[in-house]
């Protein structure tokens, strides 16, 4: 056994000249500790190499310092970036993560049972899909056991705190931008239509485009391959289209490839815009106009909300429900910049960024 393993909280307290309760508050990153005291305790912890026994802490308090994450959609950009952001935020707040990946709805009950067996302090729920009866029952089982749950980029029947991106408004920004560049026949390639984000992005297109004909809608599955096939299908059925809204940037990559193969020059013949603003979007050829969602901020807010509920859970069985909605930004690059700007169809303040591609 190493020296660090033998060090106890009592010994840390003695060396720092504080109570064991103060050491515990520093370890758990509680805010009610003076800064100079926190620094003194942390210096002793660093010097001794002390590492807290999270499991023992959890058994003492009835919960571990572990947050369960139930997430679907990997390895797509949005879920992957979300998971990385949650891990970063959890570390900053002194939590560990127990991650369960969902591939289909039938995976959810075993995932919930697994997290309950680990005595998690709370759960971040980021399963993008239809909320069936089984899903509702699993969420209810967590809440009935006084385990706080925060929703991230999804929704459920039960009223719970949630952090979402306004996919509907983001879609409208994309279509209005294409209209402002002179596009009049605008097609759309959707995401997986069982998912709320895909439904909302399609709804934004329908309520904004001047021609919401179903013939201009092709279903995709978020992959570049589905964007490629969708673009070929659109041009075969509607060769007059002059603009395309791909519901994410990965599908937009497939759109650009198909357009080039079919002899359509982007943006002169066909303006293209995506959604997400993945890191590679600025390096597409041409660089991709898109709608940026701030996934870093959404993970920070979700983890903060859950942390607050966890710290309050000893004194409460229910928590205030809030819906935090983040507004996306329009990012204009080469793929949609036609240079024949027209007034947008809807007059409102539009958050946008224009990037130079020199």
N, C-alpha and C positions, 0 to 999 in steps of 0.2 A: 504493500500500500504506500502511495507517495505521500509526501508531506502535505500537499494540497488536499488530498483525500482526508487527512486526519484533522485539518483545520475545521473548527466549528464556528457558528455564528457568535457564540459566547466569547470565543477568543478574539474574533474580529472586533467585537464591541469593546473588549478590554483594551486592546491595542489602540483603538480609535478614541477611547474615552467617552463612549456613548452607550445607550441602552441597546439590548438585543432587538427591541422593537424598532429602533431607528435604523439599525443595520438592515432589518427585513424590509423597511420602507424604501431604503436606497436600492436594495437588490431588485425590488419589484417596481422601481421607477415611479414611486408615488410622488405627487407634487408637493406634499406637505412636509418638506425637509429643506432647511436653510441651505443655500448654495455652498457656503464654506464648510458646513457639516457634511454635505454630500461629497464634496471633494476630498475631505479628510478620510471618510469611510472608504471611498472608492480607491484612494491611494493605498490603504491597507489591504484591500481586496486584491489589487493589482500586484502588490509586493509579495503577498503570500501565495498567489496563484489559486485562490479559493474559487471553487466552482459550485454553485448552489445545486442541491439535489432536488430537481424539479418534481420528481415523483413523490418524494417525502413531503414537499410543500403541499402538493395536491392532496395527499392523504390527510394532512393536518387540517386543511381548509375545506375538504370535501370536493375540491376540484383541482385539476392540474393547471399548470401555466401553459397549456397547449390549446391552440385554436384549431378546430376542424375546418377544412376547406373541401366543399363538394363542388366540383367543377366539371364542365363538359366542353367539348370543342377543340381540344388539343389535337394536332399541333398548329392550328390556325394562329395567326398573329395576335388577334385580340385576346383570346384565352391564355396564350403563352405569355404575353406581356403582362396580363393581369396577374398571373401566378407569380411571375418574377417580382412585380410590384408589391404583392401581398407579403412575400417572403422578406423583402427589404423593410417594409413597415412593421412587420411582426418583430423582427430583430430589434428595431429601434425602440419598441415598447416592451421588450423583455419577454416575448412569447415565442414558443415553438409552434411549428405548423404540422398538422397531421393531414396529409393530402389524399383524397380519394377521387379517382378519375371515373367519370360516368360516360359510358359509350352508348347506352340505351336505358330507357326508363326502368327496366327490370333490375338494373344494377343498384338503384337507389336504396331499397330497403336494407340490403346487406351493408351498404356504405354507412347508413345511419346507425345500424346496430354496432358496427365496428367503432364508430366515433363515440357512441355512448359507453361502450366497453372500456374505452380509453379515458373516460371521465373528463372529456374536454370541457374547457371553461366556456366556450361559445362556438358558434358555427357561422361561417361565411358561405352563403348559398349562391352559387353562380352556375346554375344549370339552365341553359337557354333552350327552352322547348315548351311543349304544351303542359299545363299544370293539370294532370289527370287526378282522379280520385286517390290513387295510390300515393302520388306525390304529396297531395294535401294531407293525407294521413301521416306520412313520415314527418312533415314539418310540424304537424300538431303534436306528434309524439315528443319531439324535441322541446317544444314550448311547454307542454304539460309537465315535463321534468325540470322546468325552470332553467333550461339551457337557452341563453340569449341567441337569437338568430338575426343576422342582417343579410339582406338580399343585395346582390351586386349584378347589375346588368340583366336583371330578370324580374319577374313578378309572380306573386302567388295569391291565392284566394284569401288567405288569412292576412289581416292588416299587420304588416311588419315594416320596420325601418328599411328603406331601400335607397340605393345610389344608382342612378341610371343616366345614360346619355340620351338626349332628345333626338332620337333617330328620325322622327317625323320632320322636325324642323331642319335637321341636317340634309335630308333628302330634298326638301323644298329649296334650300340654298343651292344645291347642286343643279337642279332643273332650272331655277331662275337664272343662274349664271349662264347656262347654255342658251337660254332664251335671250339674255342680254347680249350675247355674241351673235345673235341672228338665227339660231337654230329654230326650226319650226316642226320638224318631224323627229321627235326624240324617243328613241327606244330605251328599254330598261332590261337589265339582266339581274334577276333577283337572287337573293341568298336562299338558303334552305327554308322553305315556306312553313315548316313546322315551328320555326323560331320567331319569337316576338320581334326581334330587331329587323328581320327580313320583312315581316308583315308591315311594320311601321315605315320602313324605307319605301316599300311599294305604295303604301297609302299616300305618302308625301308626293311621289311621282304622279299618281292619279289625280290628286287635287291641285296640281300645279301645271302639268302639261296642257297645252291647248288641244291635244288629240289623244285622250286616254283610251284609245282603241286596244282591246286585248291582243290584237295582232302584233302590237309593238312590245309585248311582254314575253320574255323567255325566262324560264326557270333555270337557275344555276344552283350550285351547292357550296359556294364560297371558294372553290378551287380555281386555279388558273386554267385548268383543262376545261372546266365548265364555262368559263368566260370565252375561251377560244371557240368551243362548239356553239355557244350561244350567239356569238357574233356572226359566225358563218350562217347560222339559221336565220337570224334577223335579216341579213343582207339578201338571203335567198327569197325570203317572203316579202320583205319591204325594202327594195333596193333604193327607195327615195330617202331613207333616213339620213339626216345630217348631224345628228348628235346621239350619244349613247351615255346613259348613266349606269355604270357598273356598281353594284351594291357593296363591293369592297375592292380594295386595291389589287388583291391577288387575281380576281377575275378580270380587272382592267388590264393586267399584263397580258392575259390571254386574248382580250379584245384587240390590243395593239398588234399582237402577232398575226391574228386572223385578218385584220384590216390590211396589213402590209402584204400578206400573201394574195389577197383579193384585189390588189391594186388601188386601195383607197389610201390617200395621203392624209395623215393626221398632223395638224388640225384642218388643213385647207378643204379636204373633202368631207371629213368626219371629225367632229369635236368629241373628245372623250373625257369623262371625269369619273373618279372613283370615290371611295369612302374609307377612312381610317387614318391616312397619312402614315403608312409604314415607312421605316427608315430608307428603304430602297426606292421609294416613289420619286424622289428628286433625281434619281440616276437612271430612270427608265429613258428610252429613246423613242419619242420625245419625252421630256420630263412630265410627270403626271399631275394634272390638276386633281384636287381631291377635297374631301371634307375631313378635317382633323378632329378626332375625339381625344380628350386628355385622359388617357388611361392611368397615368401616374397620379393625377389628382383624384380620380374616382377610387383607386385603391387606398389612397391615404385617407379619404373621407370615410370609406367603409370600415377600415380598420380602426379609425378613431371612434366611430360610432359604436362599434362592437366592444372596444376596450372600455368605453364609458359605461356600457350596460353591464359588463363583467364586474367592474369595480362597484357598481351599485347593486349587484344581484344579491348580496348578503342581506340587504335591507329592503329589497323589493322583489315582487313576483311578476310584476308587469312593468313595462318601460314605455315612455312616450314614443309614439310612432311618428316618424317624419319621412318625407320623400324628398331626397336631394337630387335635383335635376341639373345636369351640366349641359351647357349650350356648346355645340360644336362650332368650328371656324371653317370658313371657306379659304382654301389655299389655291391660288391661281398660278399655274405653270404653263409650259408650252403646249400641252395636249389639247387645250381648249381656247387658246388665245388667238382668235381670228382677226382681231383688229377692226371689226365693224360693229362696235358696241351699240346697243339699242337700250332704251329705258327698260328696267326690269318690270315684269308683269305685276309684281306686288311691291308697293312702296313701304319700306320699313328700313330700320337701321340694320345693316348686314355686317357682321364681323368677318372680315376677310383679310387675307395676307396675299400680296403679290410678290412673287419671287422672281428676281432677274436670273436668267439662264446664260449669262455671258461667260 
